[in-house]
């Protein structure tokens, strides 16, 4: 066998170091218990995670200020180094607006390093430029996002990822990105609804399953698209019903690495949208606060309209229902995760069982005649099971896997 060259040995060593970092950081993040509204830092103190209990996770990859001399500036082909001014401040205003309206928190992950040191919206090569310290923070950034998404799926079944940016284009409007280029946005509605486009959109999950049966084109530029809702609030956006696509030659950001990785393009129940804020919604503190308030309202409305019609007014309590009644009523529901049948063990009779999907819709409702309950008609996902008897009610979340 030919001996390995020093270059090959170094590549192998770096591969295993990165694998160890990925496993170590992911394990630590996923095993940690986070308190909503509390701030947590990675081991380098370059990534901040503010834990949430709403079905939204907001990423701020380019709003950092820190420029430690110990970390050299990135120097990679085609890389961008300018920070997105006031996006960190905007993100924190959005979080405060959510809390003021709901008493609950969205999840938020912020890159505290300047973009010239760390670009959290690129793959690890361009993001860290080979610096092992920055690579560690890159893994932490995405582990925090993955942990937040996992919490949302466990509690709500479905959710929305927002990658928050700022653009310097001369046209003062929001650019809402779904991983579709300007050229593709100029397609007809029928073309936007083809499987070829559905396979690349960052809201693939929503396009296939939403409360009002809207198609993909309607979701990105119909009257109830996020861009349209924001436009109606006084913040012009593209795409929207008013501006369905950028004109030929107009600058437009369609979405980057984070939207691709953390949206539903490749599956999952978390849809992704990149929002590029123009100068007018970021640079002035008063307007920034007004926009943050409007964006929180828009996202609440969007989720209630398309994901769960019981969301408004319930917020973080929607599916986070305690199971304490199950203990007092001596009720056990198993297995969890389930496949096609649920077994119910109870000391009380006359049980009625209700099953609600992640959109809050009642999908099954019947008397429990025996100790088994057929759920084979349901699609895989997260459901809330409610058992009603003369002694009270018992709730339990179940995960259905087929």
Secondary structure, 3 states (H helix, E strand, C coil): CCCCCHHHHHHHHHHHHHHHHHHHHHHHHHHCCCCCCCEEECCCCCEEEECCCCCEEEEECCCCCECCCCCCCCCCCCCCCCCCCCHHHHHHHHHHHHHHHHCCCCEEEEECECCCCCCCCCCHHHHHCCCHHHHHHHHHHHHHHHHHHHHHHHHHCCEEEEEEEECCCCCCCEEEECCCCHHHHCCCHHHHCCHHHHCCCCCHHHHHCCCCCCCHHHHHHCCCCHHHHHHHCCCCEECCCCCCCCCCCCCCCCCCHHHHHHCCCCCCCEEEEEEEECHHHHCCHHHHHHHHHHHHHHHHHHHHHHCCCCCCCCHHHCCCCCCHHHHHCCEEEECCCECCEEEEEECCCCCEEEEECCCCCEEEEEECCCCEEECCCCCCEEEEEEEEECCEEEEEEEEECC
